[in-house]
Amino acid sequence: MARLSGKIAVVTGAAQGIGATFAEAMAAEGAKVVLADIDDPEPAAAAIRAAGAEALAVRANVADPIAVANLVRQAVATFGTVHILVNNAAIAGKLEHKPIAEIGSEEWARVIGTNLGSVFECTKAVIPVMQAQGYGKIVNMATAAFFLGADHMAHYLASKGGIIGFSRSAARELGASGIRVNVIAPGLTMSQNLRAHPLMGGELGKIIASTRAHEREEVPEDLIGTLLYLASADSDFVTGQTIVVDGGGAMH
């Protein structure tokens, strides 16, 4: 069943990991997909095209408003519009965990600017397109750790908590335009970068998995069902919500 047939989706942070998995899943459901990333997203886009779907790769820093404006222009020029925006780009797997007293001001600004700033810039850029057609789905990525608290991650949790707040405000503001804004809050998800992380890919990852009702590691594929629900017509009367997908670690 092609739940996203005829839809155009933009996915940020799509060169690998969760973003690449999301782009592939939406393409399999009939969407034409624009993959954006500061790293080269062309290999991920090529894999989608090889599977018979349409995909465009755009290399962009999605925290930069000029690059984001160009991203949206390319999406519209190539496919005609944007129906779905998935704000997935973030500094996560390569982030150094450290006490608050050791987080420098520049590092704080970089994490907030990338993780939260990119959601603002990309959302702002697609609003006119979505308003013109009276329809849009925006799916933002937060973290289940926001509901639990975690030490040595103040910059990351602050950025992801800000995404939840921003999404609720955007849902209120944009509802009359037919635009839905929702959030997925995953648990620790073993993407490529996290598997390479000295802490998360080792004993800490196993400990976190043991705190879940389903005691196993989470992988990007565990998020696909929730993404497709929020990106499709199945959730047209759902907005401003945060869905935790972490195997029952955080129950809020």
Residue, then its C-alpha position, 0 to 999 in steps of 0.5 A: m500500500a502506497r501511503l505516501s503516493g504523490k507526496i513530496a518529502v524533505v528529510t534532513g540529516a539523510a546521508q546515513g543513519i535514521g535520516a537515510t532509513f526514513a527517506e528509504a521508507m517514505a520512498a517505498e511508500g510512494a513519496k518522492v524524496v529530497l535528502a539533505d545533509i551537510d555530508d554528501p547524501e548522494p549515495a543514499a539518494a542513489a540507493i533509493r533511485a536504484a530501488g525504482a523511486e525518485a530522489l534528489a540529493v542536496r548537500a546543505n547545512v540546514a542550520d544556515p538560512i541561505a542554504v535552507a532557502n536553496l534546499v526548498r527552492q530545489a525541492v520545489a523546482t524538481f518536484g513541484t512542492v513540499h508536502i512533508l518535512v522531516n527535521n532529523a538533522a542533529i549533532a548526536g552520535k559524534l557529540e562529546h558528553k561532558p559536565i555542564a561546567e566543561i561545556g564551552s559557550e561556543e560548543w553550546a551555541r553549536v549544538i543548539g544552533t544545529n539541533l534546534g536552529s535547523v528545525f526553526e530554519c527548515t520549518k520557516a522555509v516550508i511554511p509558505v509552500m505548505q500554506a499555499q496548498g493548504y496542507g503539510k506534515i512536519v515531523n521533528m525529532a526529539t529524544a526520550a531522554f528529555f523525559l528522563g533527564a541525563d547527566h553530561m548531556a545538557h546541551y543535547l537535551a536542551s536542544k531537543g526539549g526546545i524542539i518539543g516546545f517549538s513544535r507545540s507552538a508551531a502546531r497551534e500557529l499553523g493548524a488553521s493552514g492545514i499544517r500538522v506538526n508532531v514530534i518523535a522522541p526515540g530512545l538511544t537508537m543504534s545508528q552508524n554514528l552511535r555504534a562508533h561512539p565509545l560510550m553509547g556503542g558499548e556497556l552504556g548502550k547495553i545498560i540503557a537497553s536493560t531499562r526498557a520494557h522491551e529489553r533490546e537495543e533500538v534500531p532506526e527501523d523501529l521508528i519507521g511505523t511512527l514516521l509513516y503514521l505522522a507523515s501520512a493521512d492516517s494522522d491528519f487530525v493529530t498535531g502538537q503531539t510527541i510520541v515516545v518510541d523507545g521500547g518502554g523506557a520513558m513512560h510519560 
